């Protein structure tokens, strides 16, 4: 058995006290999820349901709700023709969203050309949210 000096005993005692007073990581994560994630998810869930009911299937498969921040709903759109069509019906779509979900309706909507999936060798779309980024413009004049 080894003998411990006073300094080592004090350090061990302080470490044990710190462990007892520190909040477990699970409590911190739980508080964060309740305070930040759940309200946002609830709003986006309601908007997502309205989005699925309001848009025709052909447009729906080309869009993905990205964020709702400060009243602006960002929507990723994976092709230019759908982006053009959505911009044409933007005001009407916003009014319908306000009717469908008045407490969660966005003040503004931004349609952004981007991709939230990758396509495998068989042509199947696989969600890939960690690499969500706007698509590069193919216009050679865009410096």
N, C-alpha and C positions, 0 to 999 in steps of 0.2 A: 504494500500500500504506500502510495506516495504522499508526501506532506505538501500541503498547499500553503502558500504564503498569504498574507492578508490581502495583497493586491489581486491575486487570482480569485480569492473568495468573493471580494467585492465585485469584480467583473462578472462572475457567474451569477451572483445575486441580482445585479442590475439587469442582466440579460433575461433572467426569469421574470422579473417584474415587468420589463418591457413587453415580453410575450403575453403576459396576462392582461395588460392594459390595451394592447393593440387590437383593433377590430379585425376579425378574420376577413380575408379577402372576399369570401363568399358574401358577407354582409355588404361590403362596399359595392360589389358588382350588382347585387340585388337592388340596392338603393339607386344606383345609376340606371338600371333597366326600368325600374318603376318611375323614376323622375323624368328621364330623357327619352328612352326608346319606346315605351308603351304608348304614351300620348301621340307620338309621331306615327307609330305603326297603326294606331286606331284611325287617325285621320287619313293616312294613305290607304288603309284597308277600305274605308268608306268610299274614298275617291276611286280606288281601283274597281270596286264593284260598280259604281256609276259609270266609269269609263268603259267597262266591259258591256254594259247594257246600252250605252249611247252610241258607241262606234260600230259601224258595220264590220263584219268578220274580216273582210279584205284589208281594211285599214288597221284593225286591231292587231293583226299578226305582225305588223311592221312597227309597232310602238311599244315603249316600255316607260312607265312612270319612274322617273329617277329620284327627284326630291321635291319636297314642299318646304320652302324656306322663305320666311318673311312675306308670305302671301303669294309667292311666285312658284308655280308648278312647272318643273322642268321635265320635259318629255323627250326621250331619245327616239329618233326615227331613223330606220336603217336604209331607206332609199329616197331618192330625190322626188319621185312622183308622189309618194305618200306625204312627204314634207310639204310639197306645194298644195296638195289637196287639203291637208290639215290647216294650213295657213289661210286657205279660202273660207273654211267654215269655223274659224277660231272664235269669233264673237258669238255665233249661234251655239257652239259647243260650250262656251263659258256660261252663257245664260242657262242652258240646260243643266249644267253642273250645279249652278246656284239653286235651281229648283229642286234637284234631286237630293242634294246634301247642303243645306244652307249654312250649317255650322262649320263645315270643312271645305267649302268651295274656295278656290284660289281667286285672288284679285287679278292676277296676271298669269299668262301661260307663255312659256318659251319652248318652241320646238327646235331641237338641236339634232343635227345629223350625227348619228353615232351608232355604235354596235355594242350590244350587251351579250353577245353569244359568239361562239366560234363554230365553224362547220367542219365536221370530221370527213374522213375519206369517202364515206357513203352518202354524204350530202345531208346528214342529220345535224340540226342545230342544237348545240349544247350550251346551256347558260354559262357565262364566264364573267361574272360581275366584278372580279378583281381587276380585270383589264378593260373596264369601261372607259372608252375615250372617244372623242369626236373623230369622225372619219376625215382623212386627208382630202383636201380639194383636188380634183383632177384638172383644174383650170391652170394652164401653164403661165397665165398672166398674173397669178396671185403671188407675186414676189416671194 
